[in-house]
Amino acid sequence: MSHDPAGVLPGQRLKERWRSGRATLNGWLAAPDPTVAENMAVLGWDSLTIDLQHGMADYAQALRMLIAMSTADVVPMARVPWLEESMIMRLLDAGAHGIICPMINSQQEAVRLAKACRYAPRGARSFGPIRARLHMPVEYWTHANDAVIVAAMIETREGVDALDGILDVDELDAIYIGPADLALSLGFEPGFDPQIPEVVTTIEQIIAAAKSKGKFVGIHNGTAQYARRMVEAGADFVTVSSDLRLMVSAAQSVIAEFRDGQTDDA
């Protein structure tokens, strides 16, 4: 991975872009495969997130995926399965430069998340960056607290109700909106790219609240068109689809194009 000559770590590169008003594009890795991760890493995504919650990778597979991505100019991140400190710390030590944590529903949970991602005295992360220190332009631990991206997923009615307190957690960098669970929690059908006014309004309110308190905002999308809409609404980083969904979509297009005009006649 190439690095800024001044010694900027990968997570800092993303934060600097967001501060300058430039949104970034995040890819999503659901397949537990280093070859898929390696191929995705060289395509031009600004960041790639390994999904350990609904994706199929475990820690050992995620480690191999992080290694596969390490030669590409992409910021590696991970969505953890749950708010569990030991998994968060292991993934950071393995080389993830950002953590997205699902189902953050209270200020207390946001504090736990943030503390797990920061070294003392700002947090409680244990020191041992076995892979994170590799290929770095500076001593990793001296910049890690500012470089690691800490993102809390807001995706429930409870999370929305507790949003002000969550946003007051100093060491939290970002909010990541999960539209499917958010819609479900509000009583609607889950899915990406929501059109239901109540869901859209809630997303816009989350974005506005986060921006008013100086937090970055990310959101998962099904299409690039909707992702652009979310950037216009104030999102700093947008995810579009996933490796598996993109593969299936491309395969369906090829099959449909080939079958077009064919008949079943011998």
N, C-alpha and C positions, 0 to 999 in steps of 0.2 A: 504494500500500500504506500502510495506517495504521501508525503506530509509537508505541511507548511514549513519553510526553512526557519521560521522564527520559533518552531517547537510547539505548534498548536496540535493538541490531541484531537482524534476524530470527532468526539462529541462536541468539543469546542467549535469545530468548523461548522457544524450544524447550527449551534446557538448563535454564532456570529452572523450566519446567513439570515436566521429568523429575526435577529435584532435589526438587521438592515432592511427588513421588509421583503425579503425574497423567500418565497415558499419552496419547500423541498418535497420530492416524491419518494415515498417509502414503498418498497416491495415486501411481499409477505410470503413466508416459507412454511407451507403446511406439510410438504413431503419430507420425510426423515432421511434425506439423501445428500451426501456431500457433493456428488456430481451435479445434481440439480442446483444446489447452492452456489457452486463454483460458476456454473453457466449463467445463473441469474446475476451474480456479482459483477460480471464484466459487461453487462448490457447498458449500464448508464443510470441505474437507480442511485439516488443520493444516499439512501440507507436501505438496509434489508433487515427485517425482523423475523427471527425464528419463533414460531408459535408453539409453545409447549403446553398451552391450555387446550385448544381444540385441534391443533395440529397433531401429528403422530410421532414427533420426536421426543425421546427422553434425554436425560443429561448427557449420556455417552454419545448419542447421535448428534446432539447439539454441539458438543465439543468438536466432533469431526467436521461438522458444517462450518463452525467458526474458523477452523484451520483452513478449510477449503476456500473461504472468502478472504483470507488474510493477505493474499497477493494482489487483490483488486482495490481500486480506489472507491470503496464503498464503506459506509459506517455500519458495523454490525450491531444489531440490537436483539433483544429477546423479550417476548411476552411470557411471563412466568405463569405456571398453572394457577397459583393462588398467592395470597399474602403469606408467604412462608420464608422467613429470613434466611435460612440456610441455603435454600435454592437460589435466592437472589444473590447472595454473596458468592456462591460457587460459579454462577454464570458470569458475574463480573470478573472473577479471578480467571475464568476461562477465556476472556477476551471480548465479552459483550461491552459495548460502550454506552448502552442505554437500556433501561428496564421499563417495560410497560406492565403494570399490575392490574388485573381485573377486579371488578366489584369492590371498589373503594367507596364505602358508604358513610364514613364518619371522619372527623378530624383526627381522632385517635388512630384510626387505621392509616391515614395519610402520614402521620408522624412516624409510625412503625416502618412504613415503606421507605420514607426518606432517610431515617436513621440507618437502615440496613445498607444504604447506598453510599454513605459518607463515613470517612475515617474520623476518629476523634481529633479534636474535641467537638466537631460538628455533628458527629453521628456515632454509630456503634459497629461499623463494618470492621471485621477482623482483618488484620494485615496478612497477605499471602497471595499477591497477584501473579500466580505461577505462569500464566500465559499473557495476561494483560500487559505485563512489563516488556514483552518482546516487541521488537521492531518500532519502539517508540523513540521520538526525536529528543525527548527529555526524560528525566527520572519520573516514572509513572506516578508514584505516590504524591509527589509535590504538586501535581496538577489534577489528580483524579477527582477531588471533591468538586472542583469547578467544571470538570469535563464531562463526567458521567451524567447522562440525561435521566431524570427521574420523572416518570409520567404515571399519573393515577387515572385509571379508567372510571369515567362517570357514565353509568349505563343502567341506573335504576332510579325509581322515584325517590328512594331514601338518599341516594347520592346527590340528586338534585336538591333535595330539601336541606342537605348538610353542606352544600357547595360553598357557602361563604366561609365556613370554618375550615374546610379543606383548603381553600385558596389562601388562607392566612398562614399556612405552614411554609415557613421561609425556605426550607431546603427542597421543596417541591418545585420542579421546573415547569411541568406541563400537565395539562389535562388531555386525556385521549378519550374521545367519545365513541362508545360502542352503540351504533344506531339500532342494531337488531334487538339486543336485550333492553335497550331504552324503550323502544316501541312496545315490546312485550310487557314491560313493567307498567307502561301507561295504558295497557289494555287493548293494544292493537297487534296486528299480525307482524311478526319479526321479519326483518329484511334490510338490505342495504338500499341506499338512495331513496329515503322515504319521501312521500308526497303528501302524507296525511298532515293537515295544517297543525294539529296539536303537537305532533312529533317534530315537525320542522321548526315551529315556534320555540319549543323547548331547546332544541339544538342551538338556535340563534341566541337564546337567553344564556346558555352555558358559555358560548363563545364570547358574548359581550361581557359577562361577569368575569371570566378569566382574563380577558384583555385589560379590563379596568383595574385588575390587581397585578398586572405585569407578568402574567403567566402565559406561556406558549400553549397553543391548541393544536391537537391532531385529531383526525377522524378517519374511520374506515369507510371506503366507498366501493361501489360495484363497478362504476364506469369512470373513465377520464372526464367525461362531460360533467358528471356530478361533482367530481373532485375539484374541477375548476370553479364550479358554483360555490363550493365550500371555501375555497381560497378567497373568492370575492366577498364572502361573508366574514372573513377574518382568520381563517385557519392558517397555521404556519406550516404544517406538514400533513400531507394527505397520503393515505394508502389506497391503492386501486387493486381490487380483486386479490388473487393469490396465485402461486405457481401452479397449483392443481387446477384451479378454475380457468386460468389462462390456457393451459394445455388442453383441457376439455373443449373450451370454446374454439380454439384453433383447429382441433381435430374435427369437431362438428362442422366447421366451415368447409374444410377440405372434403369431407364425406358428402355434404350437401351439394357442393359444387360438382363433384364427380358424378353423383347420382342424378343430377338435374337433367331431365330429358330422357333418362333411361326408362325402359319398360321391362316388365317381367316376362315378356314373350321370349321364347327360346330362339 
